[in-house]
Amino acid sequence: GLVHVLGNLTDPESLSISIAGAFLATLYGVCFANLIYLPIASKLKFKNEKEVQIMQMILDGIISIQAGENPIILKEKLKTHIGYIPEEKTPEEYL
């Protein structure tokens, strides 16, 4: 692309063809990066982070079971890994 353009600066006829080729290659690179590779990378990064969170939750659970923690305390401890989950309300609580 661009290296070929700089190598043929003395030949004006092939210069325009070389510039067009370099521009087209750059355009293809930008399009592929933004339309294909960046979305794939974002999805892979999200899946990786989710997998790390799951593995951390499993590890905390196994360590707590091995330490003999109370199952109710263990349940509350593992809920912190999941995030906010609203507790179910009884119909009386809505009144």
Beta strands, then each sheet from edge to edge (+ up, - down):
end
